[in-house]
Amino acid sequence: MSTEAVVSFVALLVGVFLLIIAVIVWQEAKRRPSYEPLEYVVEDAVRHAYAGLSENATLTRPDVRRILEWEVFYLQGLAQDHRSTPVETVAGGHDASVEWIVGQIQAKHGVSYSPGDVEEVLRLEADYLMAIGAVGERVELGEEE
């Protein structure tokens, strides 16, 4: 075989090899799902929570929005004097967050909500978070050993 024939044959093999690699990469890219990042949209959460309120609830849509906005504020750690201290984050709220939200709304807006109403909205927000896949498994909070 001449040198030109050997070079052509090797070039053909390399070309076929690269073509096979390209097809494999293309097929793998099609097979793997691309996940959109989870997004918490306040208006979607408000819509979900408002639609799920019990029949005897007296909260309006703006009331639900106000509660959720203060809850987001609380979870961002902005409610702390020292943001370096971690905030216990519980989907569905807990007593400290409910108390803080009720107090802030009363102080800043002059509106009083019962802790039960705030708890219901936060429970419905937790349902929203589960619906969008943003909540993991339930964790039992206990004393650290």
Chimera marker file (.cmm) of the C-alpha trace (Angstrom):
<marker_set name="trace">
<marker id="1" x="0.000" y="0.000" z="0.000" r="1" g="1" b="0" radius="0.5"/>
<marker id="2" x="1.203" y="3.467" z="-0.769" r="1" g="1" b="0" radius="0.5"/>
<marker id="3" x="1.660" y="6.133" z="1.876" r="1" g="1" b="0" radius="0.5"/>
<marker id="4" x="-1.244" y="8.107" z="0.466" r="1" g="1" b="0" radius="0.5"/>
<marker id="5" x="-3.545" y="5.103" z="0.742" r="1" g="1" b="0" radius="0.5"/>
<marker id="6" x="-2.543" y="4.489" z="4.377" r="1" g="1" b="0" radius="0.5"/>
<marker id="7" x="-3.091" y="8.150" z="5.295" r="1" g="1" b="0" radius="0.5"/>
<marker id="8" x="-6.461" y="8.151" z="3.539" r="1" g="1" b="0" radius="0.5"/>
<marker id="9" x="-7.488" y="4.925" z="5.282" r="1" g="1" b="0" radius="0.5"/>
<marker id="10" x="-6.482" y="6.281" z="8.742" r="1" g="1" b="0" radius="0.5"/>
<marker id="11" x="-8.281" y="9.553" z="8.031" r="1" g="1" b="0" radius="0.5"/>
<marker id="12" x="-11.392" y="7.614" z="7.057" r="1" g="1" b="0" radius="0.5"/>
<marker id="13" x="-11.225" y="5.563" z="10.287" r="1" g="1" b="0" radius="0.5"/>
<marker id="14" x="-10.775" y="8.718" z="12.396" r="1" g="1" b="0" radius="0.5"/>
<marker id="15" x="-13.703" y="10.362" z="10.587" r="1" g="1" b="0" radius="0.5"/>
<marker id="16" x="-15.964" y="7.346" z="11.183" r="1" g="1" b="0" radius="0.5"/>
<marker id="17" x="-14.858" y="7.230" z="14.836" r="1" g="1" b="0" radius="0.5"/>
<marker id="18" x="-15.670" y="10.934" z="15.323" r="1" g="1" b="0" radius="0.5"/>
<marker id="19" x="-19.027" y="10.474" z="13.606" r="1" g="1" b="0" radius="0.5"/>
<marker id="20" x="-19.886" y="7.589" z="15.972" r="1" g="1" b="0" radius="0.5"/>
<marker id="21" x="-18.881" y="9.702" z="19.006" r="1" g="1" b="0" radius="0.5"/>
<marker id="22" x="-21.034" y="12.598" z="17.740" r="1" g="1" b="0" radius="0.5"/>
<marker id="23" x="-24.063" y="10.306" z="17.304" r="1" g="1" b="0" radius="0.5"/>
<marker id="24" x="-23.617" y="8.842" z="20.809" r="1" g="1" b="0" radius="0.5"/>
<marker id="25" x="-23.347" y="12.313" z="22.388" r="1" g="1" b="0" radius="0.5"/>
<marker id="26" x="-26.394" y="13.531" z="20.438" r="1" g="1" b="0" radius="0.5"/>
<marker id="27" x="-28.492" y="10.516" z="21.510" r="1" g="1" b="0" radius="0.5"/>
<marker id="28" x="-27.422" y="10.871" z="25.143" r="1" g="1" b="0" radius="0.5"/>
<marker id="29" x="-28.283" y="14.568" z="25.135" r="1" g="1" b="0" radius="0.5"/>
<marker id="30" x="-31.771" y="13.778" z="23.828" r="1" g="1" b="0" radius="0.5"/>
<marker id="31" x="-32.291" y="11.053" z="26.426" r="1" g="1" b="0" radius="0.5"/>
<marker id="32" x="-31.336" y="13.112" z="29.458" r="1" g="1" b="0" radius="0.5"/>
<marker id="33" x="-34.079" y="15.408" z="30.676" r="1" g="1" b="0" radius="0.5"/>
<marker id="34" x="-33.275" y="19.039" z="31.194" r="1" g="1" b="0" radius="0.5"/>
<marker id="35" x="-34.695" y="20.256" z="34.467" r="1" g="1" b="0" radius="0.5"/>
<marker id="36" x="-35.980" y="23.751" z="34.883" r="1" g="1" b="0" radius="0.5"/>
<marker id="37" x="-34.922" y="25.333" z="38.155" r="1" g="1" b="0" radius="0.5"/>
<marker id="38" x="-37.684" y="25.420" z="40.756" r="1" g="1" b="0" radius="0.5"/>
<marker id="39" x="-39.218" y="28.845" z="41.058" r="1" g="1" b="0" radius="0.5"/>
<marker id="40" x="-41.308" y="30.129" z="43.908" r="1" g="1" b="0" radius="0.5"/>
<marker id="41" x="-43.714" y="32.641" z="42.402" r="1" g="1" b="0" radius="0.5"/>
<marker id="42" x="-45.546" y="34.648" z="45.055" r="1" g="1" b="0" radius="0.5"/>
<marker id="43" x="-48.622" y="35.186" z="42.878" r="1" g="1" b="0" radius="0.5"/>
<marker id="44" x="-48.856" y="31.442" z="42.178" r="1" g="1" b="0" radius="0.5"/>
<marker id="45" x="-48.536" y="30.715" z="45.898" r="1" g="1" b="0" radius="0.5"/>
<marker id="46" x="-51.209" y="33.331" z="46.669" r="1" g="1" b="0" radius="0.5"/>
<marker id="47" x="-53.549" y="31.833" z="44.082" r="1" g="1" b="0" radius="0.5"/>
<marker id="48" x="-52.973" y="28.309" z="45.446" r="1" g="1" b="0" radius="0.5"/>
<marker id="49" x="-53.407" y="29.313" z="49.089" r="1" g="1" b="0" radius="0.5"/>
<marker id="50" x="-56.458" y="31.500" z="48.483" r="1" g="1" b="0" radius="0.5"/>
<marker id="51" x="-58.181" y="28.731" z="46.521" r="1" g="1" b="0" radius="0.5"/>
<marker id="52" x="-57.551" y="26.266" z="49.357" r="1" g="1" b="0" radius="0.5"/>
<marker id="53" x="-58.861" y="28.383" z="52.242" r="1" g="1" b="0" radius="0.5"/>
<marker id="54" x="-61.616" y="26.823" z="54.299" r="1" g="1" b="0" radius="0.5"/>
<marker id="55" x="-65.158" y="28.017" z="53.669" r="1" g="1" b="0" radius="0.5"/>
<marker id="56" x="-65.335" y="29.942" z="56.944" r="1" g="1" b="0" radius="0.5"/>
<marker id="57" x="-62.077" y="31.825" z="56.265" r="1" g="1" b="0" radius="0.5"/>
<marker id="58" x="-62.436" y="35.593" z="56.201" r="1" g="1" b="0" radius="0.5"/>
<marker id="59" x="-59.108" y="36.346" z="54.522" r="1" g="1" b="0" radius="0.5"/>
<marker id="60" x="-59.041" y="38.169" z="51.204" r="1" g="1" b="0" radius="0.5"/>
<marker id="61" x="-56.535" y="37.633" z="48.429" r="1" g="1" b="0" radius="0.5"/>
<marker id="62" x="-54.483" y="40.697" z="49.549" r="1" g="1" b="0" radius="0.5"/>
<marker id="63" x="-54.489" y="39.284" z="53.096" r="1" g="1" b="0" radius="0.5"/>
<marker id="64" x="-53.024" y="35.998" z="51.840" r="1" g="1" b="0" radius="0.5"/>
<marker id="65" x="-50.417" y="37.891" z="49.786" r="1" g="1" b="0" radius="0.5"/>
<marker id="66" x="-49.441" y="39.995" z="52.805" r="1" g="1" b="0" radius="0.5"/>
<marker id="67" x="-49.025" y="36.895" z="54.990" r="1" g="1" b="0" radius="0.5"/>
<marker id="68" x="-46.919" y="35.111" z="52.367" r="1" g="1" b="0" radius="0.5"/>
<marker id="69" x="-44.748" y="38.160" z="51.722" r="1" g="1" b="0" radius="0.5"/>
<marker id="70" x="-43.978" y="38.487" z="55.430" r="1" g="1" b="0" radius="0.5"/>
<marker id="71" x="-43.280" y="34.776" z="55.612" r="1" g="1" b="0" radius="0.5"/>
<marker id="72" x="-40.791" y="35.054" z="52.750" r="1" g="1" b="0" radius="0.5"/>
<marker id="73" x="-39.201" y="37.996" z="54.566" r="1" g="1" b="0" radius="0.5"/>
<marker id="74" x="-38.939" y="35.860" z="57.696" r="1" g="1" b="0" radius="0.5"/>
<marker id="75" x="-37.429" y="32.881" z="55.864" r="1" g="1" b="0" radius="0.5"/>
<marker id="76" x="-34.833" y="35.031" z="54.156" r="1" g="1" b="0" radius="0.5"/>
<marker id="77" x="-33.464" y="35.763" z="57.604" r="1" g="1" b="0" radius="0.5"/>
<marker id="78" x="-34.267" y="39.432" z="57.318" r="1" g="1" b="0" radius="0.5"/>
<marker id="79" x="-36.269" y="39.207" z="60.519" r="1" g="1" b="0" radius="0.5"/>
<marker id="80" x="-33.098" y="38.666" z="62.528" r="1" g="1" b="0" radius="0.5"/>
<marker id="81" x="-30.913" y="41.267" z="64.124" r="1" g="1" b="0" radius="0.5"/>
<marker id="82" x="-27.881" y="39.153" z="63.183" r="1" g="1" b="0" radius="0.5"/>
<marker id="83" x="-28.317" y="37.395" z="59.845" r="1" g="1" b="0" radius="0.5"/>
<marker id="84" x="-25.379" y="35.090" z="60.538" r="1" g="1" b="0" radius="0.5"/>
<marker id="85" x="-27.603" y="33.075" z="62.879" r="1" g="1" b="0" radius="0.5"/>
<marker id="86" x="-29.489" y="30.443" z="60.854" r="1" g="1" b="0" radius="0.5"/>
<marker id="87" x="-33.274" y="30.574" z="60.784" r="1" g="1" b="0" radius="0.5"/>
<marker id="88" x="-35.103" y="27.310" z="61.328" r="1" g="1" b="0" radius="0.5"/>
<marker id="89" x="-36.926" y="26.787" z="58.044" r="1" g="1" b="0" radius="0.5"/>
<marker id="90" x="-40.099" y="24.750" z="58.233" r="1" g="1" b="0" radius="0.5"/>
<marker id="91" x="-42.525" y="24.494" z="55.330" r="1" g="1" b="0" radius="0.5"/>
<marker id="92" x="-45.930" y="25.169" z="56.784" r="1" g="1" b="0" radius="0.5"/>
<marker id="93" x="-44.568" y="27.462" z="59.475" r="1" g="1" b="0" radius="0.5"/>
<marker id="94" x="-43.996" y="26.999" z="63.161" r="1" g="1" b="0" radius="0.5"/>
<marker id="95" x="-45.017" y="28.886" z="66.288" r="1" g="1" b="0" radius="0.5"/>
<marker id="96" x="-42.129" y="31.372" z="66.201" r="1" g="1" b="0" radius="0.5"/>
<marker id="97" x="-42.708" y="32.299" z="62.553" r="1" g="1" b="0" radius="0.5"/>
<marker id="98" x="-46.487" y="32.574" z="62.987" r="1" g="1" b="0" radius="0.5"/>
<marker id="99" x="-46.042" y="34.806" z="66.036" r="1" g="1" b="0" radius="0.5"/>
<marker id="100" x="-43.501" y="36.980" z="64.229" r="1" g="1" b="0" radius="0.5"/>
<marker id="101" x="-45.677" y="37.322" z="61.102" r="1" g="1" b="0" radius="0.5"/>
<marker id="102" x="-48.777" y="38.224" z="63.128" r="1" g="1" b="0" radius="0.5"/>
<marker id="103" x="-46.753" y="40.813" z="65.087" r="1" g="1" b="0" radius="0.5"/>
<marker id="104" x="-45.167" y="42.383" z="62.016" r="1" g="1" b="0" radius="0.5"/>
<marker id="105" x="-48.444" y="42.686" z="60.146" r="1" g="1" b="0" radius="0.5"/>
<marker id="106" x="-50.070" y="44.256" z="63.201" r="1" g="1" b="0" radius="0.5"/>
<marker id="107" x="-47.182" y="46.697" z="63.698" r="1" g="1" b="0" radius="0.5"/>
<marker id="108" x="-46.606" y="47.659" z="60.055" r="1" g="1" b="0" radius="0.5"/>
<marker id="109" x="-50.111" y="47.462" z="58.600" r="1" g="1" b="0" radius="0.5"/>
<marker id="110" x="-52.400" y="47.847" z="61.606" r="1" g="1" b="0" radius="0.5"/>
<marker id="111" x="-54.241" y="44.665" z="60.659" r="1" g="1" b="0" radius="0.5"/>
<marker id="112" x="-54.816" y="41.743" z="63.004" r="1" g="1" b="0" radius="0.5"/>
<marker id="113" x="-54.890" y="38.178" z="61.784" r="1" g="1" b="0" radius="0.5"/>
<marker id="114" x="-55.494" y="35.254" z="64.058" r="1" g="1" b="0" radius="0.5"/>
<marker id="115" x="-52.588" y="32.819" z="64.421" r="1" g="1" b="0" radius="0.5"/>
<marker id="116" x="-54.954" y="30.139" z="63.084" r="1" g="1" b="0" radius="0.5"/>
<marker id="117" x="-55.496" y="32.080" z="59.844" r="1" g="1" b="0" radius="0.5"/>
<marker id="118" x="-51.749" y="32.575" z="59.391" r="1" g="1" b="0" radius="0.5"/>
<marker id="119" x="-51.126" y="28.872" z="60.108" r="1" g="1" b="0" radius="0.5"/>
<marker id="120" x="-53.725" y="27.893" z="57.506" r="1" g="1" b="0" radius="0.5"/>
<marker id="121" x="-52.116" y="30.112" z="54.855" r="1" g="1" b="0" radius="0.5"/>
<marker id="122" x="-48.656" y="28.729" z="55.676" r="1" g="1" b="0" radius="0.5"/>
<marker id="123" x="-49.973" y="25.156" z="55.515" r="1" g="1" b="0" radius="0.5"/>
<marker id="124" x="-51.446" y="25.902" z="52.085" r="1" g="1" b="0" radius="0.5"/>
<marker id="125" x="-48.148" y="27.469" z="51.042" r="1" g="1" b="0" radius="0.5"/>
<marker id="126" x="-46.440" y="24.208" z="52.058" r="1" g="1" b="0" radius="0.5"/>
<marker id="127" x="-48.920" y="22.400" z="49.794" r="1" g="1" b="0" radius="0.5"/>
<marker id="128" x="-47.876" y="24.745" z="46.976" r="1" g="1" b="0" radius="0.5"/>
<marker id="129" x="-44.201" y="24.048" z="47.651" r="1" g="1" b="0" radius="0.5"/>
<marker id="130" x="-44.868" y="20.308" z="47.518" r="1" g="1" b="0" radius="0.5"/>
<marker id="131" x="-46.821" y="20.741" z="44.286" r="1" g="1" b="0" radius="0.5"/>
<marker id="132" x="-43.846" y="22.406" z="42.576" r="1" g="1" b="0" radius="0.5"/>
<marker id="133" x="-41.426" y="19.841" z="44.020" r="1" g="1" b="0" radius="0.5"/>
<marker id="134" x="-39.544" y="22.242" z="46.278" r="1" g="1" b="0" radius="0.5"/>
<marker id="135" x="-40.057" y="20.342" z="49.540" r="1" g="1" b="0" radius="0.5"/>
<marker id="136" x="-38.125" y="17.270" z="50.573" r="1" g="1" b="0" radius="0.5"/>
<marker id="137" x="-39.026" y="14.559" z="53.031" r="1" g="1" b="0" radius="0.5"/>
<marker id="138" x="-40.416" y="15.489" z="56.418" r="1" g="1" b="0" radius="0.5"/>
<marker id="139" x="-37.711" y="15.938" z="59.047" r="1" g="1" b="0" radius="0.5"/>
<marker id="140" x="-38.319" y="15.322" z="62.713" r="1" g="1" b="0" radius="0.5"/>
<marker id="141" x="-36.921" y="18.193" z="64.714" r="1" g="1" b="0" radius="0.5"/>
<marker id="142" x="-35.370" y="17.121" z="67.955" r="1" g="1" b="0" radius="0.5"/>
<marker id="143" x="-32.569" y="17.765" z="70.325" r="1" g="1" b="0" radius="0.5"/>
<marker id="144" x="-29.105" y="17.362" z="68.868" r="1" g="1" b="0" radius="0.5"/>
<marker id="145" x="-27.009" y="14.816" z="70.662" r="1" g="1" b="0" radius="0.5"/>
<link id1="1" id2="2" r="1" g="1" b="0" radius="0.2"/>
<link id1="2" id2="3" r="1" g="1" b="0" radius="0.2"/>
<link id1="3" id2="4" r="1" g="1" b="0" radius="0.2"/>
<link id1="4" id2="5" r="1" g="1" b="0" radius="0.2"/>
<link id1="5" id2="6" r="1" g="1" b="0" radius="0.2"/>
<link id1="6" id2="7" r="1" g="1" b="0" radius="0.2"/>
<link id1="7" id2="8" r="1" g="1" b="0" radius="0.2"/>
<link id1="8" id2="9" r="1" g="1" b="0" radius="0.2"/>
<link id1="9" id2="10" r="1" g="1" b="0" radius="0.2"/>
<link id1="10" id2="11" r="1" g="1" b="0" radius="0.2"/>
<link id1="11" id2="12" r="1" g="1" b="0" radius="0.2"/>
<link id1="12" id2="13" r="1" g="1" b="0" radius="0.2"/>
<link id1="13" id2="14" r="1" g="1" b="0" radius="0.2"/>
<link id1="14" id2="15" r="1" g="1" b="0" radius="0.2"/>
<link id1="15" id2="16" r="1" g="1" b="0" radius="0.2"/>
<link id1="16" id2="17" r="1" g="1" b="0" radius="0.2"/>
<link id1="17" id2="18" r="1" g="1" b="0" radius="0.2"/>
<link id1="18" id2="19" r="1" g="1" b="0" radius="0.2"/>
<link id1="19" id2="20" r="1" g="1" b="0" radius="0.2"/>
<link id1="20" id2="21" r="1" g="1" b="0" radius="0.2"/>
<link id1="21" id2="22" r="1" g="1" b="0" radius="0.2"/>
<link id1="22" id2="23" r="1" g="1" b="0" radius="0.2"/>
<link id1="23" id2="24" r="1" g="1" b="0" radius="0.2"/>
<link id1="24" id2="25" r="1" g="1" b="0" radius="0.2"/>
<link id1="25" id2="26" r="1" g="1" b="0" radius="0.2"/>
<link id1="26" id2="27" r="1" g="1" b="0" radius="0.2"/>
<link id1="27" id2="28" r="1" g="1" b="0" radius="0.2"/>
<link id1="28" id2="29" r="1" g="1" b="0" radius="0.2"/>
<link id1="29" id2="30" r="1" g="1" b="0" radius="0.2"/>
<link id1="30" id2="31" r="1" g="1" b="0" radius="0.2"/>
<link id1="31" id2="32" r="1" g="1" b="0" radius="0.2"/>
<link id1="32" id2="33" r="1" g="1" b="0" radius="0.2"/>
<link id1="33" id2="34" r="1" g="1" b="0" radius="0.2"/>
<link id1="34" id2="35" r="1" g="1" b="0" radius="0.2"/>
<link id1="35" id2="36" r="1" g="1" b="0" radius="0.2"/>
<link id1="36" id2="37" r="1" g="1" b="0" radius="0.2"/>
<link id1="37" id2="38" r="1" g="1" b="0" radius="0.2"/>
<link id1="38" id2="39" r="1" g="1" b="0" radius="0.2"/>
<link id1="39" id2="40" r="1" g="1" b="0" radius="0.2"/>
<link id1="40" id2="41" r="1" g="1" b="0" radius="0.2"/>
<link id1="41" id2="42" r="1" g="1" b="0" radius="0.2"/>
<link id1="42" id2="43" r="1" g="1" b="0" radius="0.2"/>
<link id1="43" id2="44" r="1" g="1" b="0" radius="0.2"/>
<link id1="44" id2="45" r="1" g="1" b="0" radius="0.2"/>
<link id1="45" id2="46" r="1" g="1" b="0" radius="0.2"/>
<link id1="46" id2="47" r="1" g="1" b="0" radius="0.2"/>
<link id1="47" id2="48" r="1" g="1" b="0" radius="0.2"/>
<link id1="48" id2="49" r="1" g="1" b="0" radius="0.2"/>
<link id1="49" id2="50" r="1" g="1" b="0" radius="0.2"/>
<link id1="50" id2="51" r="1" g="1" b="0" radius="0.2"/>
<link id1="51" id2="52" r="1" g="1" b="0" radius="0.2"/>
<link id1="52" id2="53" r="1" g="1" b="0" radius="0.2"/>
<link id1="53" id2="54" r="1" g="1" b="0" radius="0.2"/>
<link id1="54" id2="55" r="1" g="1" b="0" radius="0.2"/>
<link id1="55" id2="56" r="1" g="1" b="0" radius="0.2"/>
<link id1="56" id2="57" r="1" g="1" b="0" radius="0.2"/>
<link id1="57" id2="58" r="1" g="1" b="0" radius="0.2"/>
<link id1="58" id2="59" r="1" g="1" b="0" radius="0.2"/>
<link id1="59" id2="60" r="1" g="1" b="0" radius="0.2"/>
<link id1="60" id2="61" r="1" g="1" b="0" radius="0.2"/>
<link id1="61" id2="62" r="1" g="1" b="0" radius="0.2"/>
<link id1="62" id2="63" r="1" g="1" b="0" radius="0.2"/>
<link id1="63" id2="64" r="1" g="1" b="0" radius="0.2"/>
<link id1="64" id2="65" r="1" g="1" b="0" radius="0.2"/>
<link id1="65" id2="66" r="1" g="1" b="0" radius="0.2"/>
<link id1="66" id2="67" r="1" g="1" b="0" radius="0.2"/>
<link id1="67" id2="68" r="1" g="1" b="0" radius="0.2"/>
<link id1="68" id2="69" r="1" g="1" b="0" radius="0.2"/>
<link id1="69" id2="70" r="1" g="1" b="0" radius="0.2"/>
<link id1="70" id2="71" r="1" g="1" b="0" radius="0.2"/>
<link id1="71" id2="72" r="1" g="1" b="0" radius="0.2"/>
<link id1="72" id2="73" r="1" g="1" b="0" radius="0.2"/>
<link id1="73" id2="74" r="1" g="1" b="0" radius="0.2"/>
<link id1="74" id2="75" r="1" g="1" b="0" radius="0.2"/>
<link id1="75" id2="76" r="1" g="1" b="0" radius="0.2"/>
<link id1="76" id2="77" r="1" g="1" b="0" radius="0.2"/>
<link id1="77" id2="78" r="1" g="1" b="0" radius="0.2"/>
<link id1="78" id2="79" r="1" g="1" b="0" radius="0.2"/>
<link id1="79" id2="80" r="1" g="1" b="0" radius="0.2"/>
<link id1="80" id2="81" r="1" g="1" b="0" radius="0.2"/>
<link id1="81" id2="82" r="1" g="1" b="0" radius="0.2"/>
<link id1="82" id2="83" r="1" g="1" b="0" radius="0.2"/>
<link id1="83" id2="84" r="1" g="1" b="0" radius="0.2"/>
<link id1="84" id2="85" r="1" g="1" b="0" radius="0.2"/>
<link id1="85" id2="86" r="1" g="1" b="0" radius="0.2"/>
<link id1="86" id2="87" r="1" g="1" b="0" radius="0.2"/>
<link id1="87" id2="88" r="1" g="1" b="0" radius="0.2"/>
<link id1="88" id2="89" r="1" g="1" b="0" radius="0.2"/>
<link id1="89" id2="90" r="1" g="1" b="0" radius="0.2"/>
<link id1="90" id2="91" r="1" g="1" b="0" radius="0.2"/>
<link id1="91" id2="92" r="1" g="1" b="0" radius="0.2"/>
<link id1="92" id2="93" r="1" g="1" b="0" radius="0.2"/>
<link id1="93" id2="94" r="1" g="1" b="0" radius="0.2"/>
<link id1="94" id2="95" r="1" g="1" b="0" radius="0.2"/>
<link id1="95" id2="96" r="1" g="1" b="0" radius="0.2"/>
<link id1="96" id2="97" r="1" g="1" b="0" radius="0.2"/>
<link id1="97" id2="98" r="1" g="1" b="0" radius="0.2"/>
<link id1="98" id2="99" r="1" g="1" b="0" radius="0.2"/>
<link id1="99" id2="100" r="1" g="1" b="0" radius="0.2"/>
<link id1="100" id2="101" r="1" g="1" b="0" radius="0.2"/>
<link id1="101" id2="102" r="1" g="1" b="0" radius="0.2"/>
<link id1="102" id2="103" r="1" g="1" b="0" radius="0.2"/>
<link id1="103" id2="104" r="1" g="1" b="0" radius="0.2"/>
<link id1="104" id2="105" r="1" g="1" b="0" radius="0.2"/>
<link id1="105" id2="106" r="1" g="1" b="0" radius="0.2"/>
<link id1="106" id2="107" r="1" g="1" b="0" radius="0.2"/>
<link id1="107" id2="108" r="1" g="1" b="0" radius="0.2"/>
<link id1="108" id2="109" r="1" g="1" b="0" radius="0.2"/>
<link id1="109" id2="110" r="1" g="1" b="0" radius="0.2"/>
<link id1="110" id2="111" r="1" g="1" b="0" radius="0.2"/>
<link id1="111" id2="112" r="1" g="1" b="0" radius="0.2"/>
<link id1="112" id2="113" r="1" g="1" b="0" radius="0.2"/>
<link id1="113" id2="114" r="1" g="1" b="0" radius="0.2"/>
<link id1="114" id2="115" r="1" g="1" b="0" radius="0.2"/>
<link id1="115" id2="116" r="1" g="1" b="0" radius="0.2"/>
<link id1="116" id2="117" r="1" g="1" b="0" radius="0.2"/>
<link id1="117" id2="118" r="1" g="1" b="0" radius="0.2"/>
<link id1="118" id2="119" r="1" g="1" b="0" radius="0.2"/>
<link id1="119" id2="120" r="1" g="1" b="0" radius="0.2"/>
<link id1="120" id2="121" r="1" g="1" b="0" radius="0.2"/>
<link id1="121" id2="122" r="1" g="1" b="0" radius="0.2"/>
<link id1="122" id2="123" r="1" g="1" b="0" radius="0.2"/>
<link id1="123" id2="124" r="1" g="1" b="0" radius="0.2"/>
<link id1="124" id2="125" r="1" g="1" b="0" radius="0.2"/>
<link id1="125" id2="126" r="1" g="1" b="0" radius="0.2"/>
<link id1="126" id2="127" r="1" g="1" b="0" radius="0.2"/>
<link id1="127" id2="128" r="1" g="1" b="0" radius="0.2"/>
<link id1="128" id2="129" r="1" g="1" b="0" radius="0.2"/>
<link id1="129" id2="130" r="1" g="1" b="0" radius="0.2"/>
<link id1="130" id2="131" r="1" g="1" b="0" radius="0.2"/>
<link id1="131" id2="132" r="1" g="1" b="0" radius="0.2"/>
<link id1="132" id2="133" r="1" g="1" b="0" radius="0.2"/>
<link id1="133" id2="134" r="1" g="1" b="0" radius="0.2"/>
<link id1="134" id2="135" r="1" g="1" b="0" radius="0.2"/>
<link id1="135" id2="136" r="1" g="1" b="0" radius="0.2"/>
<link id1="136" id2="137" r="1" g="1" b="0" radius="0.2"/>
<link id1="137" id2="138" r="1" g="1" b="0" radius="0.2"/>
<link id1="138" id2="139" r="1" g="1" b="0" radius="0.2"/>
<link id1="139" id2="140" r="1" g="1" b="0" radius="0.2"/>
<link id1="140" id2="141" r="1" g="1" b="0" radius="0.2"/>
<link id1="141" id2="142" r="1" g="1" b="0" radius="0.2"/>
<link id1="142" id2="143" r="1" g="1" b="0" radius="0.2"/>
<link id1="143" id2="144" r="1" g="1" b="0" radius="0.2"/>
<link id1="144" id2="145" r="1" g="1" b="0" radius="0.2"/>
</marker_set>
